[in-house]
Amino acid sequence: MKQILDFFSNILQAESWPARWNCGRWSDFHGWLYILSSLAIWAAYFAIPISIFYLISKKKDDIPFVKILWLFMLFILSCGLTHLVDAVIFWYPAYRLSALVLLITAIVSWLAVIALYKIVPLALSLKSPQQLNAIVIERTQQLKESNNNLIRLNQDMDSFIYSASHDLKSPVNNIEGLLHLLKDELENDNNPEIVSELIRRIEHSTIRVKSTVFNLTDIVKVQTNPYEDVQEVNVRELVDEIIVENEILVRSNETLIRLHLDKETLPYSRQALKSILYNLIINAIKYRSPFRLPEIDIFVTYTADNKYEIVVKDNGLGIDLTIYRDKLFTLFKRFHDHIEGSGIGLYIIRKIIENKGGTINVESTVDGGTIFKIIL
């Protein structure tokens, strides 16, 4: 303890040692080479922190890890100070001060090492300018696509609102008028057959209203529901389920549905796949030819590029693609006016498939049937 107290109480005393010029046999060249080199190193070590300080003052908010830069400035200054003291010792042998400066430099050096060790993983996670530029380009493209999707969605919603308001107005007015007539008939105790007919017409108009509301639900759902319930879906079971749910429609039209399955199951959203097959099967029956019984063939294959292809082929009325190809998957577009429908089935199918990264194409001839090819 006495030595430590003596050390610090005489920190600037130099009587115990001779000046370095007097230690050994220094030539002028050798001595001044040592002194000037030490001073040059000290000057450089002093100039570097000034440059870093200027950079921080100008770009403080844009520079990561500012605290470690301050630590490096202190480290560089302390290293420079050791060289300055080393040069001064040639005339003034303050070896105690030199030892203290070396101790301070050692402590600061290890603080810098520890801080750098902690900061390296974070520094490695930083993106290069090229990577940042690529991310900006990618995000810009995603934003552009999202904006285009939003524009299309707004257009579809505008179309739906117009169509829905038109479709709802007619049956609602019809229901209102029919209720008045029904009320008069009931009050006057008139013909029961007229009452039954009025009730039937009210039920028909109610079904139209219900159908329009369901269509709105389907459109909103396909725009907002990502169908993330991905699982191994058994296609045969799914088609059987659709047939059971529409047994009257299938049997009354004597529909023949054939399955050609290279793959019985495929990984997909069960709800989404059911919606796709449901719309294609029901459309094939609704738009059947009056001259033959409806036949529907469903093919599932696994392609060479590791994708699933679903083909749904029918022998129905077909579509004139030279006229309607660009409008085929558009909202509320119908191509056979003599058959009642909403015009949203193909729109929903396309939305589901494209939202999950797939594609759908169609081949069709008038009165020759239609083939839908889906890549999942």
C-alpha positions in Angstrom: 0.0 0.0 0.0 2.9 2.3 0.8 4.3 1.8 -2.7 0.9 2.7 -4.3 0.6 5.8 -2.2 4.2 6.8 -3.0 3.5 6.1 -6.7 0.5 8.5 -6.9 1.9 11.2 -4.6 5.0 11.5 -6.8 3.3 10.8 -10.2 5.1 13.7 -11.9 8.4 13.4 -10.2 11.4 12.5 -12.4 14.4 12.5 -10.1 14.6 8.8 -9.8 15.6 8.3 -13.5 17.7 9.9 -16.1 16.2 11.3 -19.2 16.1 8.8 -22.0 18.7 10.7 -24.0 21.1 9.7 -21.2 20.1 6.1 -21.2 22.3 4.1 -23.4 24.1 5.4 -26.5 21.5 7.3 -28.7 22.8 8.8 -31.9 21.0 11.9 -33.0 19.5 10.1 -35.9 18.3 7.2 -33.8 16.9 9.4 -31.1 15.1 11.9 -33.3 13.8 9.1 -35.5 12.2 7.6 -32.3 10.9 11.0 -31.1 9.5 12.2 -34.4 7.8 8.9 -35.1 6.2 8.8 -31.7 5.0 12.4 -32.2 3.6 11.6 -35.7 1.7 8.6 -34.3 0.4 10.8 -31.5 -0.7 13.5 -34.0 -2.5 10.9 -36.1 -4.2 9.4 -33.1 -5.3 12.8 -32.1 -6.6 13.7 -35.6 -8.7 10.5 -36.0 -11.0 11.2 -33.0 -11.5 14.7 -34.2 -12.7 13.4 -37.6 -15.0 10.8 -35.9 -16.4 13.5 -33.6 -17.1 15.7 -36.6 -18.9 12.8 -38.4 -21.0 12.0 -35.3 -22.0 15.7 -34.8 -23.2 15.8 -38.5 -24.8 12.4 -38.8 -25.7 11.4 -35.3 -29.2 10.1 -36.2 -27.9 8.1 -39.2 -25.0 6.3 -37.7 -25.5 3.0 -35.9 -23.7 2.2 -32.7 -22.7 5.7 -31.7 -21.7 4.8 -28.2 -19.0 2.4 -29.3 -17.6 5.1 -31.6 -17.2 7.3 -28.5 -15.4 4.4 -26.8 -13.1 4.0 -29.8 -12.3 7.7 -29.8 -11.2 7.4 -26.1 -9.2 4.3 -27.0 -7.4 6.0 -29.9 -6.7 9.1 -27.8 -5.2 7.1 -24.9 -3.1 5.1 -27.4 -1.8 8.4 -28.8 -1.1 9.8 -25.4 1.3 6.8 -24.7 3.3 7.8 -27.7 3.4 11.5 -26.6 4.6 10.6 -23.1 7.2 8.2 -24.7 8.6 11.2 -26.7 8.6 13.5 -23.7 10.6 11.0 -21.6 13.6 11.8 -23.8 13.8 15.1 -21.8 11.6 14.6 -18.8 11.6 11.0 -17.4 8.1 10.9 -16.0 8.0 7.1 -15.9 5.3 7.0 -13.2 3.1 9.1 -15.5 4.0 6.8 -18.4 2.9 3.7 -16.4 -0.4 5.3 -15.4 -1.1 6.3 -19.0 -0.4 2.7 -20.1 -2.8 1.4 -17.4 -5.5 3.7 -18.5 -4.9 2.7 -22.2 -5.1 -1.0 -21.2 -8.4 -0.6 -19.4 -9.9 1.4 -22.2 -8.6 -1.1 -24.7 -10.4 -4.0 -23.0 -13.6 -2.0 -22.6 -13.5 -1.5 -26.4 -12.8 -5.3 -26.9 -15.8 -6.2 -24.7 -18.1 -3.7 -26.4 -17.0 -4.8 -29.8 -17.7 -8.5 -28.9 -21.2 -7.6 -27.9 -21.8 -5.4 -31.0 -20.5 -7.8 -33.7 -23.6 -10.0 -34.0 -25.7 -6.8 -34.3 -23.3 -5.4 -36.9 -23.4 -8.6 -38.9 -27.2 -8.3 -39.1 -27.1 -4.9 -40.7 -27.9 -4.8 -44.4 -25.4 -3.6 -47.0 -26.5 -0.7 -49.3 -27.0 -3.2 -52.1 -29.2 -5.4 -49.8 -31.2 -2.4 -48.6 -31.7 -1.2 -52.2 -32.9 -4.7 -53.1 -35.3 -4.7 -50.2 -36.6 -1.2 -51.2 -37.2 -2.5 -54.7 -39.0 -5.6 -53.4 -41.1 -3.6 -51.0 -41.9 -1.1 -53.7 -43.0 -3.8 -56.0 -45.1 -5.4 -53.2 -46.7 -2.0 -52.5 -47.4 -1.6 -56.2 -49.1 -5.0 -56.4 -51.1 -4.3 -53.2 -52.2 -1.0 -54.6 -53.2 -2.6 -57.9 -55.1 -5.3 -56.0 -56.8 -2.6 -53.9 -57.8 -0.7 -57.1 -59.3 -4.0 -58.5 -61.0 -4.7 -55.3 -62.5 -1.3 -55.1 -63.7 -1.7 -58.7 -65.2 -5.1 -57.9 -66.9 -3.7 -54.8 -68.3 -0.8 -56.8 -69.6 -3.2 -59.4 -71.0 -5.4 -56.6 -72.7 -2.5 -54.8 -74.3 -1.4 -58.0 -75.4 -4.9 -58.9 -76.5 -5.8 -55.4 -78.6 -2.6 -55.0 -80.2 -3.4 -58.3 -80.8 -7.1 -57.5 -82.1 -6.3 -54.0 -84.4 -3.5 -55.1 -86.4 -5.6 -57.5 -87.2 -8.5 -55.2 -87.8 -6.3 -52.1 -90.3 -4.2 -54.1 -91.8 -7.3 -55.4 -92.2 -8.8 -51.8 -93.7 -5.5 -50.6 -96.3 -5.6 -53.4 -97.1 -9.2 -53.0 -97.6 -8.8 -49.2 -100.2 -6.1 -49.9 -102.0 -8.4 -52.3 -101.7 -11.3 -49.9 -103.1 -9.1 -47.1 -106.1 -8.2 -49.3 -106.7 -11.8 -50.2 -106.6 -12.9 -46.6 -108.9 -10.1 -45.4 -111.4 -10.8 -48.2 -111.2 -14.6 -47.7 -110.7 -15.1 -51.4 -109.4 -18.0 -53.5 -106.9 -20.2 -51.6 -105.1 -20.9 -54.9 -104.3 -17.2 -55.3 -103.0 -17.1 -51.7 -100.8 -20.1 -52.4 -99.5 -18.5 -55.6 -98.7 -15.2 -53.8 -96.9 -17.1 -51.1 -94.9 -19.0 -53.7 -93.9 -15.8 -55.4 -92.9 -14.2 -52.1 -90.8 -17.2 -51.3 -89.1 -16.9 -54.7 -88.4 -13.2 -54.2 -87.0 -14.0 -50.7 -84.7 -16.6 -52.2 -83.4 -14.0 -54.6 -82.7 -11.6 -51.7 -81.0 -14.4 -49.8 -78.9 -15.3 -52.8 -77.7 -11.8 -53.2 -76.8 -11.5 -49.6 -74.9 -14.8 -49.8 -73.0 -13.5 -52.9 -71.9 -10.5 -51.0 -70.7 -12.8 -48.2 -68.8 -14.9 -50.6 -67.1 -12.0 -52.3 -66.0 -10.4 -49.0 -64.8 -13.8 -47.8 -62.6 -14.5 -50.8 -61.0 -11.0 -50.5 -60.3 -11.3 -46.8 -59.9 -15.0 -46.0 -56.5 -16.4 -46.9 -57.7 -20.0 -46.6 -54.7 -21.1 -44.5 -56.2 -24.4 -43.4 -53.7 -26.3 -45.5 -54.0 -30.1 -45.1 -53.9 -33.3 -47.2 -57.3 -33.1 -48.9 -58.9 -36.3 -50.3 -60.3 -35.2 -53.7 -62.7 -38.2 -54.0 -64.2 -37.6 -50.6 -64.6 -33.9 -51.4 -66.4 -34.6 -54.7 -68.7 -37.1 -53.0 -69.5 -34.5 -50.4 -70.4 -32.0 -53.1 -72.6 -34.5 -54.8 -74.4 -35.4 -51.6 -75.0 -31.7 -50.8 -76.5 -31.2 -54.3 -78.1 -34.6 -54.7 -81.4 -33.4 -56.1 -79.7 -31.2 -58.8 -77.3 -34.0 -59.8 -80.0 -36.8 -59.9 -82.7 -34.7 -61.6 -80.3 -33.9 -64.4 -78.9 -37.5 -64.5 -75.4 -36.1 -64.2 -72.4 -38.5 -64.7 -69.3 -37.5 -62.8 -66.1 -39.4 -63.4 -62.9 -39.1 -61.4 -59.5 -39.8 -62.9 -57.1 -39.4 -60.0 -53.4 -40.0 -60.3 -53.2 -38.5 -56.8 -56.1 -39.1 -54.4 -54.9 -36.4 -52.0 -53.2 -33.1 -52.4 -52.0 -30.4 -49.9 -54.3 -27.5 -50.1 -57.0 -25.6 -48.1 -60.0 -28.0 -47.9 -62.4 -25.1 -47.8 -60.8 -23.4 -50.8 -60.6 -26.6 -52.9 -64.2 -27.4 -52.1 -65.3 -23.9 -53.3 -63.4 -24.4 -56.5 -64.8 -27.8 -57.4 -68.2 -26.9 -56.1 -68.5 -23.9 -58.5 -67.1 -25.8 -61.5 -69.4 -28.9 -60.9 -72.5 -26.9 -60.3 -71.8 -24.6 -63.3 -71.3 -27.7 -65.5 -74.7 -29.0 -64.5 -76.5 -25.6 -64.7 -75.1 -24.9 -68.2 -75.7 -28.3 -69.6 -76.7 -28.9 -73.2 -80.4 -29.6 -73.8 -79.4 -32.3 -76.3 -77.4 -34.6 -74.0 -77.0 -35.6 -70.4 -74.3 -33.7 -68.5 -71.0 -35.5 -68.1 -68.2 -34.1 -65.9 -64.7 -35.5 -65.9 -62.3 -34.5 -63.1 -58.5 -35.2 -63.5 -55.9 -34.8 -60.8 -52.2 -35.2 -61.8 -48.8 -34.4 -60.3 -46.7 -32.5 -62.9 -43.0 -32.9 -63.7 -42.3 -29.5 -62.1 -43.7 -30.7 -58.7 -47.1 -29.0 -59.0 -50.7 -30.4 -58.9 -52.9 -30.0 -62.0 -56.7 -30.3 -61.7 -58.7 -30.5 -64.9 -62.5 -30.2 -64.9 -64.1 -31.1 -68.3 -67.8 -31.0 -69.2 -69.9 -31.5 -72.3 -72.2 -28.5 -71.8 -73.1 -25.4 -73.7 -69.6 -24.0 -73.9 -68.5 -20.4 -74.2 -67.4 -18.3 -77.2 -63.9 -17.4 -76.0 -63.3 -15.2 -79.0 -65.9 -12.8 -77.5 -65.8 -13.5 -73.8 -62.3 -14.7 -72.9 -61.2 -11.3 -71.3 -64.5 -11.1 -69.4 -64.7 -14.8 -68.3 -63.5 -14.3 -64.7 -65.0 -10.8 -64.2 -67.5 -10.1 -61.5 -71.2 -10.4 -62.5 -70.4 -11.4 -66.1 -72.8 -14.1 -67.4 -72.7 -15.7 -70.8 -76.1 -17.6 -71.0 -78.9 -15.3 -70.0 -81.6 -17.9 -70.2 -80.2 -19.6 -67.1 -80.5 -17.9 -63.7 -77.2 -17.2 -62.0 -75.2 -14.5 -60.1 -72.1 -14.3 -62.3 -69.7 -14.6 -59.4 -68.7 -18.3 -59.4 -65.7 -18.0 -61.8 -64.6 -14.8 -60.2 -64.4 -16.5 -56.8 -62.6 -19.4 -58.3 -59.9 -17.2 -59.9 -59.5 -15.2 -56.8 -59.0 -18.2 -54.6 -56.5 -19.8 -57.0 -54.4 -16.6 -57.6 -54.4 -15.6 -54.0 -52.7 -18.9 -53.3 -50.2 -18.6 -56.1 -51.9 -20.8 -58.7 -53.2 -20.3 -62.2 -56.4 -21.2 -64.1 -56.9 -21.5 -67.8 -59.9 -22.4 -69.9 -60.6 -24.0 -73.2 -64.1 -24.0 -74.6 -66.1 -24.3 -77.8 -69.8 -23.3 -78.3 -71.9 -26.4 -77.7 -68.8 -28.4 -77.4 -68.2 -28.2 -73.6 -65.6 -26.5 -71.5 -62.3 -27.5 -69.9 -60.8 -25.7 -66.9 -57.1 -26.4 -66.2 -55.9 -25.4 -62.7 -52.3 -25.4 -61.5 -51.9 -25.4 -57.7 
